[in-house]
Amino acid sequence: MTDVTDQLMHHYQLTELTDLAVSPDGERIAYVTSEFDAEANERLSSLFVVPSDGSKEPYRLSRASTASDPQWSPDGDRLAFLAAREEDSVLRAAKDDPDEEPEEDEEPETQLWSFDLARGGDARQLTTFDEGVREFDWGPKGERVVVTARDPTEDQQEYLEQREDNGPVEVDRLQHKYDGEGWLDDVTSYLFIVDVASRETTRLDNAYGAGAREPATGLSPAWSPDGERIAFLSTRDERPDNATYSDVYTIRPDGTGLEQLTDSELATGGGNWGPNSRYLAFPASDKDDAYDPTKLYIADTEAGDYQSVSTSLDRPLGRGGAFDWTGDETLVGLIGDEGRTRVVRFDARADDPERVFEQQTEFENVAQLSADGGTLALGISGPHESSNVHSLDVAAVDADDVDPERLTDLNDELLAEYDEPDTRWVEFESDGQPVEALVYFPPGYDPEEGTAPLITTIHGGPISYDSPAFNYDYTFWTNRGYALLRVNYRGSSSYGGEFSGAIEGDWGHWEPADVIAGIEHVTDQGWVDDDRVFVTGFSYGGAQTAYILSQSDVATAGAAEHGIYDRYAYFATGDSHNRMQRDFGLPWEDEETYRDISSITDVGEIDAPLLVTAGENDWRCPPTQSEQLYVSVSKQGIDSRLVVYPDENHNIGEPDRAVHRLSELTEWFEKYDPGTE
């Protein structure tokens, strides 16, 4: 078998599509890719533009370490984006001391930049906020933008400087930390109006963020096409960090006329104005029910009310909640639909959604969507095709005989080095409940042989779903001779609210039972060798791994990544105290429940070799959880190993670590695979 490390060098060549934006006239598509720089051990984001008709090759506008969120100006002449890059040369020259060098190791803050595509030249820096810019939207004439930025008081600034000097953490707020953000402070984020020409800023004092949800959603500003209102999110509660809702507000660009559109009953996401400025679309779910499928709501600002236009689907909006207007009263968007992300057309006036783009096959997944100027841009991937930019006339989404135009060839050369796995959907029963899963077989493998080892890789969430989207890990493993099983267990989204809500208040019961049933199904079919079965997963998939190993003997070995194993000890040490309380109550009031849903309670039943991984700064699933599982298993004399990634949050970000992670998992499975010579 080929050496793992040598084969994994391909990982450094991987390019991922992250953002899409169609120009107002529909003739161009901007997109962002994430790439690895092996020498610098960094992820770099690059901004490209490509004609939507495919008449020319894509051209690169920038290569900046954090380029993201491209947005076209209303006239289509400029393209703005967020990036942390060296200061604009014009701004530097205007300083009192233009030759002053930044402090050593000082990283630039994320600011707003804009390319003038009509005149050409490099990007122009539009903002200079000390704390950087988080998000933005163009004003309707392209002369102003609205941005979200933190604005510390003098006392808060003194504290921030103290923290930069490694001073003590001082916290007064309930939401004391958040993954990827670290320890939180009480600095308020506001909306600012920025004049594009002069860069002058005006703070909207009544447009500010707050609450436990703000680190995830931001303020999500959206400027109406008529220029009259700016929509944003906020939580105006006596105890905002204890709230599970966020509301949609609007305000005039001069800072007057604050209005609340929603009634504090929904967990809302950012809005998107319709072309006539009457309707505002936004995603939302029940603040008290984490399993409620995220719906598309439309606020009618003339009637003063709002309604869901997707409830009848009983399906959640797709990951990221992408949707765009295609007319004054119509939208297209993505939904999670039985393990796939699909395109749906919505009516702004009624709950009458319609599935479209029937050209999509059962092994294609749509991960990104943007629409404007009569053009629909989609990021489409499959088991052996990474997400690539495709375009389609909006009018053709109903045409079965019109295929989208593929505009990019991301990773084609890389994937030419690998053979395509045989992928199929399977259905089986678990305690009478039909459950679906994806099975991948090694290229050229005949399942009737029954000799392949099986890796069961379990999705996180738990309110998420496995789809046939591309993942390099799966390509790598199948080309090393492994079959893969990916189960959409009860609790997964995309199969309706009842299926997702089956695990409410009862984690660690139906989910592992469904995965175990899936393993038994493929082994009973004789497709794989039941002595060569491995289980792994990240986040809730890591927690599931521990559940499965403590409740069954189906696995030869396991690898639990960045999971939670003791829910009682976890409460308040991570960033999800509201989520835990919403599902299970408070641990000092419902201790038995917390013990019952913790795999650590049954850790004495684990007897399979176990690899455990963690991120040192993971505040979603703190590393102490992984330490506890590792020591508890190791104490029993079971073969085990703990890998902790320094300075890493709930992710594996740096290229070297991504390669190391996949190498660790693969070598662990091969070490305990009785069929490996």
Helices and strands as residue ranges (DSSP letters): H 4-8, G 9-13, E 15-22, E 28-37, E 42-51, E 59-64, E 68-72, E 78-83, H 89-93, E 111-116, E 124-125, E 135-138, E 144-150, H 154-164, E 177-178, E 182-183, E 189-195, E 201-208, H 214-217, E 222-223, E 230-234, G 240-242, E 247-251, E 259-260, E 266-268, E 272-273, E 279-286, E 295-300, E 305-308, G 311-313, E 323-325, E 330-337, E 340-347, E 350-355, E 365-372, E 375-382, E 385-393, G 394-398, E 405-406, H 412-415, E 422-430, E 433-441, G 447-449, E 452-458, H 472-478, E 483-488, H 497-500, G 501-503, H 510-524, E 528-538, H 540-551, E 557-561, H 567-570, H 577-584, H 591-596, G 599-605, E 610-615, H 623-634, E 640-645, H 655-671
